[in-house]
Amino acid sequence: MSSSVTQVEAVRRQMVAAARAIVKAGAISRSGHGNMSVHLPGTDTMLLTNVMNLEDVTVERLPLVTLGGRVIDGELDPVSAEVIGMHAVVYEKNPDMGAVVHTHAPYATAYAVADRAIECWYEGLARFGLTDPIPVAKYGPRGSRESVTNIADAMDERTRGVLLQNHGVLTFEQDLMGAVRVLVVMEEAAELGLRAHAIGGPTLISREAIAYAQQRAQEFAAQGTLHAEPPHAGHSH
Ligand SMILES: [Zn+2]
């Protein structure tokens, strides 16, 4: 294993903070149900929450497990072990992904229940590059091989979020806070989409506008951080 003990402990603390951020953003159902994992780079292991309710995450309740489900450090309850496949499939399908978050965020889950993709009708989605429709992975019973296969089938290399039909939301990114950002922006987009349906339905951001926004974002990124101009030597009033 290439990650040191201190690195692993730092990741555990980040996961506790991420769980708090999700709860604070309200991207979670009333039950508080959710789970999350962080893949440790260069290993076949991940830290996985061993809680029913994300509010209950502490550093002690983040066992280290293999993607195949073997516990390396800590304890994993049977009900938490059921979600290993749902997390592992993301890392196996897209090795660039470093963290996975699952909740039943209420607005996004409404789209999952309706079997409707969330499309790019909100600037926030475009801002994070979530310009493809966020797909629905077909229903499979919790923990089943079928549910895991359906997630893999819904993903391509650009996917950062999947709606789990009749269930909830799965988001992922290269790092944990990225996965949380995707979850929160998806939930915002879903809330706006549902509200917009009351007044005629959401309108999509055009492909041309998305391409323009992506080009502008690349230009700004290439400039790096902007700083105030230092005063010129010899400048006088
Ligand atoms: Zn769930």
Boltz pocket constraint, residues with backbone or C-beta under 6 A from the ligand:
constraints:
  - pocket:
      binder: B
      contacts: [[A, 33], [A, 102], [A, 103], [A, 104], [A, 167], [A, 168]]
      max_distance: 6.0
